Amino acid sequence: MLDVLNVEWLGKPLWMWLGFHALIACLLAFDLGLLHRDKEHEIGVRESLALTGFYLALGLAFGGWIWWYLGPQSGEEYVTGLVVEKSLSMDNVFVIAMILTALGIPRAAQHRVLLWGILAAVLLRGLMIGLGAALVHQVHWVLSLFAAFLIYAGLKILLSGDDEAGDFQNGAVVRWFKKSFRVTPDLHGQRFAVRKTDPKTGRVALWFTPLALALVLVNGADVIFAVDSVPAIFAITTDTFVVYTSNIFAILGLRALYFALAAMVDRFAYLKTALAFILMFIGIKIVVADTFELVAVPPWVSLVVTLTLLAAGVAYSLWRTRTDVPAQAAPEPGHPRSAPAHRA
């Protein structure tokens, strides 16, 4: 049995892969079972920040183990990958917020969409990382293609402008979904599907709810963002275990991060610009270090540059939008707004 566990798979012993997936299974069980026993519970900003800190601390602790067991270079690559993936996931959060808002999904039901969306994202990223690893290890020049794509993606973000929200209600995916399946006009609690009578046939049939439509759009958004994030992490390291684990830990904290950032989405107007520069920096690093072998860029340099760009984007956004939050005038006595508002 011990010999089987020491068999290498994708460059690492099998026990490392099994141990990591056991840890992820425990975290998902904890999230599903303990944190969401009350299905009507709304996740507020304070709880969101606490969960974000928990997942980030756990991800960094795992990175400390990688540093100790696999060496400083692997540790630096893991932390850099985690930071980059976490940074890119912020843009994903803003798109998800627009999707859920456009479809009118109440806050109490949003965590259910995000939870199942993240489960699907974990499976999807695993498949895409496996494919990327096979390409990188067999055809090394594919990294140069990744570099060109990342530079192009960064330039496209810079030149595309700020408002690309899109009309999710009338988008092609929504039209196709409503044309292909029966969709209820209203929500049915936190259910993705219900059985009810079809007025056209008079028979009981399966109907999907707007919650299921939101799940489809959220997963579609993750596919689009994975096209950027997977090449970005392979540009930092080609160690499949480091790539996969840093990616999964970044995704696990995405749901918790959502409820904190979604409440302040307008305050991060310039974060997209910082993410564009991060993508271009990673792409240029491949061109300089790997394609032409001019200068070797240590992992810690990538980490420092990424953190600096991200911090600058956040700080500049908060500074530029500091006067955009309108001061609310005190309501007159007896006015409906004079009642204390419920805050999640």
ZADO-1210 file (C-alpha; in nm, 4 decimals, padded with zeros to 6 digits):
<atoms>
<atom x="00.0000" y="00.0000" z="00.0000" code="MET" pos="1"/>
<atom x="00.2819" y="00.2409" z="00.0902" code="LEU" pos="2"/>
<atom x="00.4504" y="00.1697" z="-00.2420" code="ASP" pos="3"/>
<atom x="00.1323" y="00.2687" z="-00.4261" code="VAL" pos="4"/>
<atom x="00.1070" y="00.5981" z="-00.2356" code="LEU" pos="5"/>
<atom x="00.4651" y="00.6836" z="-00.3341" code="ASN" pos="6"/>
<atom x="00.3990" y="00.6308" z="-00.7048" code="VAL" pos="7"/>
<atom x="00.4507" y="00.9607" z="-00.8885" code="GLU" pos="8"/>
<atom x="00.1587" y="01.1187" z="-01.0714" code="TRP" pos="9"/>
<atom x="00.2100" y="01.4465" z="-01.2568" code="LEU" pos="10"/>
<atom x="00.5504" y="01.4876" z="-01.0947" code="GLY" pos="11"/>
<atom x="00.4466" y="01.4347" z="-00.7311" code="LYS" pos="12"/>
<atom x="00.3802" y="01.1275" z="-00.5106" code="PRO" pos="13"/>
<atom x="00.0207" y="01.0065" z="-00.5112" code="LEU" pos="14"/>
<atom x="-00.0147" y="01.0680" z="-00.1353" code="TRP" pos="15"/>
<atom x="00.0337" y="01.4427" z="-00.1882" code="MET" pos="16"/>
<atom x="-00.2554" y="01.4566" z="-00.4355" code="TRP" pos="17"/>
<atom x="-00.4807" y="01.2409" z="-00.2184" code="LEU" pos="18"/>
<atom x="-00.3976" y="01.4424" z="00.0939" code="GLY" pos="19"/>
<atom x="-00.4730" y="01.7722" z="-00.0784" code="PHE" pos="20"/>
<atom x="-00.8076" y="01.6488" z="-00.2122" code="HIS" pos="21"/>
<atom x="-00.8974" y="01.5116" z="00.1316" code="ALA" pos="22"/>
<atom x="-00.8326" y="01.8597" z="00.2762" code="LEU" pos="23"/>
<atom x="-01.0510" y="02.0217" z="00.0071" code="ILE" pos="24"/>
<atom x="-01.3292" y="01.7672" z="00.0700" code="ALA" pos="25"/>
<atom x="-01.3232" y="01.8533" z="00.4422" code="CYS" pos="26"/>
<atom x="-01.3413" y="02.2259" z="00.3670" code="LEU" pos="27"/>
<atom x="-01.6367" y="02.1797" z="00.1317" code="LEU" pos="28"/>
<atom x="-01.8150" y="01.9589" z="00.3846" code="ALA" pos="29"/>
<atom x="-01.7517" y="02.2259" z="00.6498" code="PHE" pos="30"/>
<atom x="-01.8900" y="02.4931" z="00.4187" code="ASP" pos="31"/>
<atom x="-02.1944" y="02.2910" z="00.3126" code="LEU" pos="32"/>
<atom x="-02.2776" y="02.1384" z="00.6484" code="GLY" pos="33"/>
<atom x="-02.1777" y="02.3753" z="00.9242" code="LEU" pos="34"/>
<atom x="-02.1860" y="02.7206" z="00.7713" code="LEU" pos="35"/>
<atom x="-02.5116" y="02.6790" z="00.5796" code="HIS" pos="36"/>
<atom x="-02.7439" y="02.4841" z="00.8027" code="ARG" pos="37"/>
<atom x="-02.9744" y="02.7856" z="00.7897" code="ASP" pos="38"/>
<atom x="-03.0649" y="02.8216" z="00.4214" code="LYS" pos="39"/>
<atom x="-03.2202" y="03.1644" z="00.4761" code="GLU" pos="40"/>
<atom x="-02.9041" y="03.3040" z="00.6351" code="HIS" pos="41"/>
<atom x="-02.7659" y="03.6117" z="00.4609" code="GLU" pos="42"/>
<atom x="-02.3880" y="03.6531" z="00.4565" code="ILE" pos="43"/>
<atom x="-02.2960" y="04.0051" z="00.5652" code="GLY" pos="44"/>
<atom x="-01.9783" y="04.1987" z="00.4939" code="VAL" pos="45"/>
<atom x="-01.8272" y="04.1218" z="00.8354" code="ARG" pos="46"/>
<atom x="-01.8845" y="03.7471" z="00.7993" code="GLU" pos="47"/>
<atom x="-01.7588" y="03.7636" z="00.4419" code="SER" pos="48"/>
<atom x="-01.4322" y="03.9272" z="00.5495" code="LEU" pos="49"/>
<atom x="-01.3891" y="03.6706" z="00.8278" code="ALA" pos="50"/>
<atom x="-01.4376" y="03.3792" z="00.5852" code="LEU" pos="51"/>
<atom x="-01.2044" y="03.5445" z="00.3335" code="THR" pos="52"/>
<atom x="-00.9376" y="03.5765" z="00.6020" code="GLY" pos="53"/>
<atom x="-00.9904" y="03.2135" z="00.7036" code="PHE" pos="54"/>
<atom x="-00.9443" y="03.0785" z="00.3504" code="TYR" pos="55"/>
<atom x="-00.6507" y="03.3101" z="00.2825" code="LEU" pos="56"/>
<atom x="-00.4774" y="03.2052" z="00.6062" code="ALA" pos="57"/>
<atom x="-00.5354" y="02.8395" z="00.5234" code="LEU" pos="58"/>
<atom x="-00.4005" y="02.8893" z="00.1714" code="GLY" pos="59"/>
<atom x="-00.0893" y="03.0626" z="00.3037" code="LEU" pos="60"/>
<atom x="-00.0429" y="02.7890" z="00.5660" code="ALA" pos="61"/>
<atom x="-00.0504" y="02.5305" z="00.2893" code="PHE" pos="62"/>
<atom x="00.2048" y="02.7424" z="00.1054" code="GLY" pos="63"/>
<atom x="00.4229" y="02.7309" z="00.4175" code="GLY" pos="64"/>
<atom x="00.4076" y="02.3533" z="00.4067" code="TRP" pos="65"/>
<atom x="00.5080" y="02.3545" z="00.0379" code="ILE" pos="66"/>
<atom x="00.7963" y="02.5890" z="00.1242" code="TRP" pos="67"/>
<atom x="00.9126" y="02.3494" z="00.3970" code="TRP" pos="68"/>
<atom x="00.8622" y="02.0244" z="00.2040" code="TYR" pos="69"/>
<atom x="00.9406" y="02.1193" z="-00.1577" code="LEU" pos="70"/>
<atom x="01.1822" y="02.4059" z="-00.0995" code="GLY" pos="71"/>
<atom x="01.1866" y="02.7887" z="-00.1055" code="PRO" pos="72"/>
<atom x="01.1475" y="02.8195" z="-00.4838" code="GLN" pos="73"/>
<atom x="00.8302" y="02.6085" z="-00.4881" code="SER" pos="74"/>
<atom x="00.7019" y="02.8044" z="-00.1888" code="GLY" pos="75"/>
<atom x="00.7620" y="03.1373" z="-00.3607" code="GLU" pos="76"/>
<atom x="00.5975" y="03.0108" z="-00.6793" code="GLU" pos="77"/>
<atom x="00.2947" y="02.8893" z="-00.4843" code="TYR" pos="78"/>
<atom x="00.2444" y="03.2191" z="-00.2982" code="VAL" pos="79"/>
<atom x="00.2922" y="03.4171" z="-00.6207" code="THR" pos="80"/>
<atom x="00.0401" y="03.1951" z="-00.7985" code="GLY" pos="81"/>
<atom x="-00.2073" y="03.2311" z="-00.5117" code="LEU" pos="82"/>
<atom x="-00.1784" y="03.6109" z="-00.5156" code="VAL" pos="83"/>
<atom x="-00.2118" y="03.6316" z="-00.8949" code="VAL" pos="84"/>
<atom x="-00.5136" y="03.3995" z="-00.9041" code="GLU" pos="85"/>
<atom x="-00.6739" y="03.5850" z="-00.6123" code="LYS" pos="86"/>
<atom x="-00.6171" y="03.9147" z="-00.7917" code="SER" pos="87"/>
<atom x="-00.7703" y="03.7924" z="-01.1167" code="LEU" pos="88"/>
<atom x="-01.0662" y="03.6446" z="-00.9291" code="SER" pos="89"/>
<atom x="-01.1617" y="03.9941" z="-00.8108" code="MET" pos="90"/>
<atom x="-01.2630" y="04.0866" z="-01.1643" code="ASP" pos="91"/>
<atom x="-01.4691" y="03.7675" z="-01.1737" code="ASN" pos="92"/>
<atom x="-01.6445" y="03.8762" z="-00.8541" code="VAL" pos="93"/>
<atom x="-01.7597" y="04.2027" z="-01.0130" code="PHE" pos="94"/>
<atom x="-01.9052" y="04.0224" z="-01.3165" code="VAL" pos="95"/>
<atom x="-02.0848" y="03.7721" z="-01.0915" code="ILE" pos="96"/>
<atom x="-02.2306" y="04.0638" z="-00.8930" code="ALA" pos="97"/>
<atom x="-02.3700" y="04.2146" z="-01.2139" code="MET" pos="98"/>
<atom x="-02.5183" y="03.8784" z="-01.3190" code="ILE" pos="99"/>
<atom x="-02.6961" y="03.8175" z="-00.9886" code="LEU" pos="100"/>
<atom x="-02.8191" y="04.1763" z="-00.9720" code="THR" pos="101"/>
<atom x="-02.9516" y="04.1687" z="-01.3294" code="ALA" pos="102"/>
<atom x="-03.1429" y="03.8455" z="-01.2633" code="LEU" pos="103"/>
<atom x="-03.2836" y="03.9772" z="-00.9353" code="GLY" pos="104"/>
<atom x="-03.1358" y="03.7018" z="-00.7178" code="ILE" pos="105"/>
<atom x="-03.1873" y="03.7994" z="-00.3506" code="PRO" pos="106"/>
<atom x="-02.8863" y="03.8060" z="-00.1207" code="ARG" pos="107"/>
<atom x="-03.0139" y="03.5108" z="00.0846" code="ALA" pos="108"/>
<atom x="-03.0075" y="03.2887" z="-00.2259" code="ALA" pos="109"/>
<atom x="-02.6834" y="03.4171" z="-00.3767" code="GLN" pos="110"/>
<atom x="-02.4573" y="03.2045" z="-00.1584" code="HIS" pos="111"/>
<atom x="-02.6249" y="02.8875" z="-00.2921" code="ARG" pos="112"/>
<atom x="-02.5491" y="02.9863" z="-00.6520" code="VAL" pos="113"/>
<atom x="-02.1900" y="03.0729" z="-00.5605" code="LEU" pos="114"/>
<atom x="-02.1328" y="02.7535" z="-00.3627" code="LEU" pos="115"/>
<atom x="-02.2413" y="02.5199" z="-00.6410" code="TRP" pos="116"/>
<atom x="-02.0720" y="02.7449" z="-00.8937" code="GLY" pos="117"/>
<atom x="-01.7427" y="02.7069" z="-00.7078" code="ILE" pos="118"/>
<atom x="-01.7826" y="02.3282" z="-00.6938" code="LEU" pos="119"/>
<atom x="-01.8198" y="02.3301" z="-01.0727" code="ALA" pos="120"/>
<atom x="-01.5261" y="02.5717" z="-01.1035" code="ALA" pos="121"/>
<atom x="-01.2987" y="02.3365" z="-00.9056" code="VAL" pos="122"/>
<atom x="-01.3755" y="02.0536" z="-01.1497" code="LEU" pos="123"/>
<atom x="-01.3373" y="02.2811" z="-01.4512" code="LEU" pos="124"/>
<atom x="-01.0041" y="02.4251" z="-01.3375" code="ARG" pos="125"/>
<atom x="-00.8751" y="02.0739" z="-01.2698" code="GLY" pos="126"/>
<atom x="-00.9528" y="01.9731" z="-01.6291" code="LEU" pos="127"/>
<atom x="-00.8037" y="02.2903" z="-01.7775" code="MET" pos="128"/>
<atom x="-00.4892" y="02.2693" z="-01.5640" code="ILE" pos="129"/>
<atom x="-00.4442" y="01.9030" z="-01.6588" code="GLY" pos="130"/>
<atom x="-00.4699" y="01.9959" z="-02.0276" code="LEU" pos="131"/>
<atom x="-00.2358" y="02.2917" z="-01.9819" code="GLY" pos="132"/>
<atom x="00.0203" y="02.0753" z="-01.7995" code="ALA" pos="133"/>
<atom x="00.0162" y="01.8199" z="-02.0805" code="ALA" pos="134"/>
<atom x="00.0736" y="02.0932" z="-02.3383" code="LEU" pos="135"/>
<atom x="00.3499" y="02.2687" z="-02.1434" code="VAL" pos="136"/>
<atom x="00.5457" y="01.9519" z="-02.0665" code="HIS" pos="137"/>
<atom x="00.5247" y="01.8144" z="-02.4204" code="GLN" pos="138"/>
<atom x="00.5435" y="02.1375" z="-02.6217" code="VAL" pos="139"/>
<atom x="00.7506" y="02.3911" z="-02.4270" code="HIS" pos="140"/>
<atom x="00.7001" y="02.6714" z="-02.6784" code="TRP" pos="141"/>
<atom x="00.3322" y="02.6815" z="-02.5800" code="VAL" pos="142"/>
<atom x="00.4477" y="02.9113" z="-02.2967" code="LEU" pos="143"/>
<atom x="00.5319" y="03.1688" z="-02.5619" code="SER" pos="144"/>
<atom x="00.1725" y="03.1455" z="-02.6866" code="LEU" pos="145"/>
<atom x="00.0529" y="03.1929" z="-02.3282" code="PHE" pos="146"/>
<atom x="00.2760" y="03.5010" z="-02.3033" code="ALA" pos="147"/>
<atom x="00.1362" y="03.6530" z="-02.6213" code="ALA" pos="148"/>
<atom x="-00.2188" y="03.5841" z="-02.5063" code="PHE" pos="149"/>
<atom x="-00.1617" y="03.7421" z="-02.1636" code="LEU" pos="150"/>
<atom x="-00.0115" y="04.0578" z="-02.3159" code="ILE" pos="151"/>
<atom x="-00.3031" y="04.0759" z="-02.5600" code="TYR" pos="152"/>
<atom x="-00.5566" y="04.0234" z="-02.2792" code="ALA" pos="153"/>
<atom x="-00.3957" y="04.2983" z="-02.0699" code="GLY" pos="154"/>
<atom x="-00.3969" y="04.5447" z="-02.3609" code="LEU" pos="155"/>
<atom x="-00.7568" y="04.4562" z="-02.4421" code="LYS" pos="156"/>
<atom x="-00.8630" y="04.5330" z="-02.0834" code="ILE" pos="157"/>
<atom x="-00.6819" y="04.8688" z="-02.0929" code="LEU" pos="158"/>
<atom x="-00.8382" y="04.9702" z="-02.4244" code="LEU" pos="159"/>
<atom x="-01.1867" y="04.8319" z="-02.3706" code="SER" pos="160"/>
<atom x="-01.3079" y="05.0956" z="-02.1248" code="GLY" pos="161"/>
<atom x="-01.4798" y="05.0508" z="-01.7921" code="ASP" pos="162"/>
<atom x="-01.8372" y="04.9695" z="-01.8783" code="ASP" pos="163"/>
<atom x="-01.8674" y="04.6232" z="-02.0192" code="GLU" pos="164"/>
<atom x="-02.1495" y="04.5116" z="-01.7955" code="ALA" pos="165"/>
<atom x="-02.3554" y="04.3780" z="-02.0795" code="GLY" pos="166"/>
<atom x="-02.7295" y="04.3103" z="-02.0859" code="ASP" pos="167"/>
<atom x="-02.7475" y="03.9777" z="-01.9044" code="PHE" pos="168"/>
<atom x="-03.1268" y="03.9693" z="-01.9206" code="GLN" pos="169"/>
<atom x="-03.1282" y="03.9651" z="-02.3014" code="ASN" pos="170"/>
<atom x="-02.7938" y="03.7973" z="-02.3675" code="GLY" pos="171"/>
<atom x="-02.7504" y="03.5063" z="-02.6081" code="ALA" pos="172"/>
<atom x="-02.7047" y="03.2499" z="-02.3285" code="VAL" pos="173"/>
<atom x="-03.0229" y="03.3639" z="-02.1503" code="VAL" pos="174"/>
<atom x="-03.2236" y="03.3526" z="-02.4742" code="ARG" pos="175"/>
<atom x="-03.0910" y="03.0041" z="-02.5557" code="TRP" pos="176"/>
<atom x="-03.1634" y="02.8749" z="-02.2055" code="PHE" pos="177"/>
<atom x="-03.5201" y="03.0053" z="-02.2031" code="LYS" pos="178"/>
<atom x="-03.5801" y="02.8702" z="-02.5528" code="LYS" pos="179"/>
<atom x="-03.4375" y="02.5248" z="-02.4738" code="SER" pos="180"/>
<atom x="-03.5855" y="02.4701" z="-02.1256" code="PHE" pos="181"/>
<atom x="-03.8924" y="02.5592" z="-01.9246" code="ARG" pos="182"/>
<atom x="-03.8011" y="02.8471" z="-01.6929" code="VAL" pos="183"/>
<atom x="-04.0270" y="02.9771" z="-01.4168" code="THR" pos="184"/>
<atom x="-04.0770" y="03.3552" z="-01.4090" code="PRO" pos="185"/>
<atom x="-04.0241" y="03.3662" z="-01.0327" code="ASP" pos="186"/>
<atom x="-03.7909" y="03.2102" z="-00.7777" code="LEU" pos="187"/>
<atom x="-03.9000" y="02.9079" z="-00.5763" code="HIS" pos="188"/>
<atom x="-03.7021" y="02.9572" z="-00.2587" code="GLY" pos="189"/>
<atom x="-03.3467" y="02.8279" z="-00.3150" code="GLN" pos="190"/>
<atom x="-03.4432" y="02.5497" z="-00.5551" code="ARG" pos="191"/>
<atom x="-03.2809" y="02.5188" z="-00.8956" code="PHE" pos="192"/>
<atom x="-03.5694" y="02.3170" z="-01.0414" code="ALA" pos="193"/>
<atom x="-03.9330" y="02.2415" z="-00.9598" code="VAL" pos="194"/>
<atom x="-04.2045" y="02.0184" z="-01.0968" code="ARG" pos="195"/>
<atom x="-04.5202" y="02.2013" z="-01.2000" code="LYS" pos="196"/>
<atom x="-04.7941" y="02.1851" z="-01.4624" code="THR" pos="197"/>
<atom x="-04.7045" y="02.3019" z="-01.8112" code="ASP" pos="198"/>
<atom x="-04.9921" y="02.5259" z="-01.9305" code="PRO" pos="199"/>
<atom x="-04.9254" y="02.4228" z="-02.2921" code="LYS" pos="200"/>
<atom x="-04.9601" y="02.0474" z="-02.2377" code="THR" pos="201"/>
<atom x="-05.1473" y="02.0298" z="-01.9087" code="GLY" pos="202"/>
<atom x="-04.8921" y="01.7785" z="-01.7790" code="ARG" pos="203"/>
<atom x="-04.6544" y="01.8023" z="-01.4856" code="VAL" pos="204"/>
<atom x="-04.3047" y="01.8796" z="-01.6147" code="ALA" pos="205"/>
<atom x="-03.9627" y="01.9863" z="-01.4894" code="LEU" pos="206"/>
<atom x="-03.9091" y="02.3619" z="-01.4760" code="TRP" pos="207"/>
<atom x="-03.5835" y="02.5414" z="-01.4040" code="PHE" pos="208"/>
<atom x="-03.5876" y="02.8509" z="-01.1873" code="THR" pos="209"/>
<atom x="-03.3975" y="03.1809" z="-01.2370" code="PRO" pos="210"/>
<atom x="-03.1528" y="03.0446" z="-00.9785" code="LEU" pos="211"/>
<atom x="-03.0498" y="02.7717" z="-01.2260" code="ALA" pos="212"/>
<atom x="-03.0105" y="03.0337" z="-01.4993" code="LEU" pos="213"/>
<atom x="-02.7864" y="03.2363" z="-01.2676" code="ALA" pos="214"/>
<atom x="-02.5756" y="02.9245" z="-01.2005" code="LEU" pos="215"/>
<atom x="-02.5287" y="02.8696" z="-01.5765" code="VAL" pos="216"/>
<atom x="-02.4169" y="03.2307" z="-01.6275" code="LEU" pos="217"/>
<atom x="-02.1821" y="03.2249" z="-01.3269" code="VAL" pos="218"/>
<atom x="-02.0163" y="02.9057" z="-01.4544" code="ASN" pos="219"/>
<atom x="-01.9920" y="03.0585" z="-01.8001" code="GLY" pos="220"/>
<atom x="-01.8173" y="03.3621" z="-01.6515" code="ALA" pos="221"/>
<atom x="-01.5701" y="03.1333" z="-01.4731" code="ASP" pos="222"/>
<atom x="-01.4886" y="02.9591" z="-01.8038" code="VAL" pos="223"/>
<atom x="-01.4087" y="03.2970" z="-01.9591" code="ILE" pos="224"/>
<atom x="-01.1898" y="03.4074" z="-01.6690" code="PHE" pos="225"/>
<atom x="-01.0149" y="03.0684" z="-01.6563" code="ALA" pos="226"/>
<atom x="-00.8854" y="03.1398" z="-02.0073" code="VAL" pos="227"/>
<atom x="-00.6806" y="03.4231" z="-01.8530" code="ASP" pos="228"/>
<atom x="-00.5953" y="03.2707" z="-01.5152" code="SER" pos="229"/>
<atom x="-00.4704" y="02.9275" z="-01.6276" code="VAL" pos="230"/>
<atom x="-00.2064" y="03.0672" z="-01.8699" code="PRO" pos="231"/>
<atom x="-00.1110" y="03.3228" z="-01.6017" code="ALA" pos="232"/>
<atom x="-00.0305" y="03.0578" z="-01.3411" code="ILE" pos="233"/>
<atom x="00.1629" y="02.8435" z="-01.5898" code="PHE" pos="234"/>
<atom x="00.3644" y="03.1550" z="-01.6707" code="ALA" pos="235"/>
<atom x="00.4755" y="03.1593" z="-01.3061" code="ILE" pos="236"/>
<atom x="00.5532" y="02.7883" z="-01.2657" code="THR" pos="237"/>
<atom x="00.5144" y="02.4657" z="-01.4619" code="THR" pos="238"/>
<atom x="00.4975" y="02.2517" z="-01.1470" code="ASP" pos="239"/>
<atom x="00.1493" y="02.0999" z="-01.1885" code="THR" pos="240"/>
<atom x="00.0998" y="02.0448" z="-00.8140" code="PHE" pos="241"/>
<atom x="00.1847" y="02.4073" z="-00.7323" code="VAL" pos="242"/>
<atom x="-00.0319" y="02.5304" z="-01.0194" code="VAL" pos="243"/>
<atom x="-00.3309" y="02.3216" z="-00.9157" code="TYR" pos="244"/>
<atom x="-00.3195" y="02.3789" z="-00.5398" code="THR" pos="245"/>
<atom x="-00.2714" y="02.7567" z="-00.5620" code="SER" pos="246"/>
<atom x="-00.5553" y="02.7787" z="-00.8150" code="ASN" pos="247"/>
<atom x="-00.7973" y="02.5752" z="-00.6037" code="ILE" pos="248"/>
<atom x="-00.7242" y="02.7709" z="-00.2854" code="PHE" pos="249"/>
<atom x="-00.7855" y="03.0960" z="-00.4747" code="ALA" pos="250"/>
<atom x="-01.1217" y="02.9624" z="-00.5987" code="ILE" pos="251"/>
<atom x="-01.2297" y="02.8372" z="-00.2557" code="LEU" pos="252"/>
<atom x="-01.2112" y="03.1860" z="-00.1128" code="GLY" pos="253"/>
<atom x="-01.3979" y="03.3403" z="-00.4065" code="LEU" pos="254"/>
<atom x="-01.7474" y="03.2915" z="-00.2593" code="ARG" pos="255"/>
<atom x="-01.6465" y="03.4501" z="00.0704" code="ALA" pos="256"/>
<atom x="-01.4721" y="03.7371" z="-00.1086" code="LEU" pos="257"/>
<atom x="-01.7817" y="03.8031" z="-00.3197" code="TYR" pos="258"/>
<atom x="-02.0023" y="03.9303" z="-00.0374" code="PHE" pos="259"/>
<atom x="-01.7364" y="04.1759" z="00.0774" code="ALA" pos="260"/>
<atom x="-01.6474" y="04.3130" z="-00.2672" code="LEU" pos="261"/>
<atom x="-02.0018" y="04.3125" z="-00.4083" code="ALA" pos="262"/>
<atom x="-02.1048" y="04.5618" z="-00.1420" code="ALA" pos="263"/>
<atom x="-01.8245" y="04.7969" z="-00.2505" code="MET" pos="264"/>
<atom x="-01.8087" y="04.7237" z="-00.6236" code="VAL" pos="265"/>
<atom x="-01.8237" y="05.0936" z="-00.7181" code="ASP" pos="266"/>
<atom x="-01.5221" y="05.1732" z="-00.5004" code="ARG" pos="267"/>
<atom x="-01.2860" y="04.9564" z="-00.7115" code="PHE" pos="268"/>
<atom x="-01.3297" y="05.1270" z="-01.0469" code="ALA" pos="269"/>
<atom x="-00.9563" y="05.1222" z="-01.1290" code="TYR" pos="270"/>
<atom x="-00.8763" y="04.7718" z="-01.0121" code="LEU" pos="271"/>
<atom x="-00.9276" y="04.6421" z="-01.3672" code="LYS" pos="272"/>
<atom x="-00.6361" y="04.8564" z="-01.4816" code="THR" pos="273"/>
<atom x="-00.4087" y="04.7018" z="-01.2188" code="ALA" pos="274"/>
<atom x="-00.5150" y="04.3523" z="-01.3282" code="LEU" pos="275"/>
<atom x="-00.4347" y="04.4423" z="-01.6892" code="ALA" pos="276"/>
<atom x="-00.0813" y="04.5457" z="-01.5911" code="PHE" pos="277"/>
<atom x="-00.0403" y="04.2229" z="-01.3903" code="ILE" pos="278"/>
<atom x="-00.1342" y="04.0144" z="-01.6956" code="LEU" pos="279"/>
<atom x="00.1027" y="04.2104" z="-01.9193" code="MET" pos="280"/>
<atom x="00.3861" y="04.1866" z="-01.6665" code="PHE" pos="281"/>
<atom x="00.3518" y="03.8078" z="-01.6479" code="ILE" pos="282"/>
<atom x="00.3428" y="03.7825" z="-02.0270" code="GLY" pos="283"/>
<atom x="00.6498" y="04.0050" z="-02.0673" code="ILE" pos="284"/>
<atom x="00.8307" y="03.8021" z="-01.8002" code="LYS" pos="285"/>
<atom x="00.7885" y="03.4875" z="-02.0107" code="ILE" pos="286"/>
<atom x="00.9160" y="03.6660" z="-02.3211" code="VAL" pos="287"/>
<atom x="01.2211" y="03.8045" z="-02.1391" code="VAL" pos="288"/>
<atom x="01.3062" y="03.5048" z="-01.9204" code="ALA" pos="289"/>
<atom x="01.1880" y="03.1968" z="-02.1075" code="ASP" pos="290"/>
<atom x="01.1446" y="03.2752" z="-02.4767" code="THR" pos="291"/>
<atom x="01.4645" y="03.4756" z="-02.5327" code="PHE" pos="292"/>
<atom x="01.6452" y="03.3723" z="-02.2102" code="GLU" pos="293"/>
<atom x="01.7683" y="03.7271" z="-02.1522" code="LEU" pos="294"/>
<atom x="01.7174" y="03.7703" z="-01.7763" code="VAL" pos="295"/>
<atom x="01.6071" y="03.5115" z="-01.5207" code="ALA" pos="296"/>
<atom x="01.3231" y="03.6578" z="-01.3125" code="VAL" pos="297"/>
<atom x="01.3118" y="03.5036" z="-00.9612" code="PRO" pos="298"/>
<atom x="00.9664" y="03.4092" z="-00.8239" code="PRO" pos="299"/>
<atom x="00.9939" y="03.6676" z="-00.5450" code="TRP" pos="300"/>
<atom x="01.0249" y="03.9466" z="-00.8025" code="VAL" pos="301"/>
<atom x="00.6977" y="03.8370" z="-00.9639" code="SER" pos="302"/>
<atom x="00.5363" y="03.8264" z="-00.6198" code="LEU" pos="303"/>
<atom x="00.6557" y="04.1763" z="-00.5252" code="VAL" pos="304"/>
<atom x="00.5493" y="04.3276" z="-00.8596" code="VAL" pos="305"/>
<atom x="00.2065" y="04.1604" z="-00.8414" code="THR" pos="306"/>
<atom x="00.1427" y="04.2758" z="-00.4849" code="LEU" pos="307"/>
<atom x="00.2617" y="04.6291" z="-00.5679" code="THR" pos="308"/>
<atom x="00.0354" y="04.6596" z="-00.8734" code="LEU" pos="309"/>
<atom x="-00.2622" y="04.5154" z="-00.6853" code="LEU" pos="310"/>
<atom x="-00.2109" y="04.7433" z="-00.3830" code="ALA" pos="311"/>
<atom x="-00.1681" y="05.0440" z="-00.6116" code="ALA" pos="312"/>
<atom x="-00.4900" y="04.9601" z="-00.7972" code="GLY" pos="313"/>
<atom x="-00.6896" y="04.9230" z="-00.4766" code="VAL" pos="314"/>
<atom x="-00.5427" y="05.2359" z="-00.3147" code="ALA" pos="315"/>
<atom x="-00.5912" y="05.4498" z="-00.6263" code="TYR" pos="316"/>
<atom x="-00.9501" y="05.3249" z="-00.6676" code="SER" pos="317"/>
<atom x="-01.0380" y="05.4072" z="-00.3072" code="LEU" pos="318"/>
<atom x="-00.8732" y="05.7488" z="-00.3350" code="TRP" pos="319"/>
<atom x="-01.0412" y="05.8442" z="-00.6654" code="ARG" pos="320"/>
<atom x="-01.3867" y="05.7298" z="-00.5500" code="THR" pos="321"/>
<atom x="-01.3630" y="05.8762" z="-00.1999" code="ARG" pos="322"/>
<atom x="-01.6067" y="06.1557" z="-00.2904" code="THR" pos="323"/>
<atom x="-01.8367" y="05.9389" z="-00.5031" code="ASP" pos="324"/>
<atom x="-02.0279" y="05.8009" z="-00.2032" code="VAL" pos="325"/>
<atom x="-02.3181" y="06.0425" z="-00.1649" code="PRO" pos="326"/>
<atom x="-02.3850" y="06.1682" z="00.1831" code="ALA" pos="327"/>
<atom x="-02.7419" y="06.0776" z="00.2691" code="GLN" pos="328"/>
<atom x="-02.9444" y="06.3575" z="00.4151" code="ALA" pos="329"/>
<atom x="-03.1200" y="06.2897" z="00.7418" code="ALA" pos="330"/>
<atom x="-03.4800" y="06.1859" z="00.6659" code="PRO" pos="331"/>
<atom x="-03.7646" y="06.3857" z="00.8062" code="GLU" pos="332"/>
<atom x="-03.9551" y="06.2394" z="01.1015" code="PRO" pos="333"/>
<atom x="-04.2289" y="06.0057" z="00.9842" code="GLY" pos="334"/>
<atom x="-04.0599" y="05.9535" z="00.6460" code="HIS" pos="335"/>
<atom x="-04.0335" y="05.5845" z="00.5495" code="PRO" pos="336"/>
<atom x="-03.6543" y="05.6164" z="00.5409" code="ARG" pos="337"/>
<atom x="-03.6467" y="05.7257" z="00.9039" code="SER" pos="338"/>
<atom x="-03.6934" y="05.3633" z="01.0106" code="ALA" pos="339"/>
<atom x="-03.3661" y="05.1829" z="01.0734" code="PRO" pos="340"/>
<atom x="-03.2653" y="04.9931" z="00.7614" code="ALA" pos="341"/>
<atom x="-03.1827" y="04.6267" z="00.7846" code="HIS" pos="342"/>
<atom x="-02.8203" y="04.5593" z="00.6986" code="ARG" pos="343"/>
<atom x="-02.6824" y="04.2199" z="00.6184" code="ALA" pos="344"/>
</atoms>
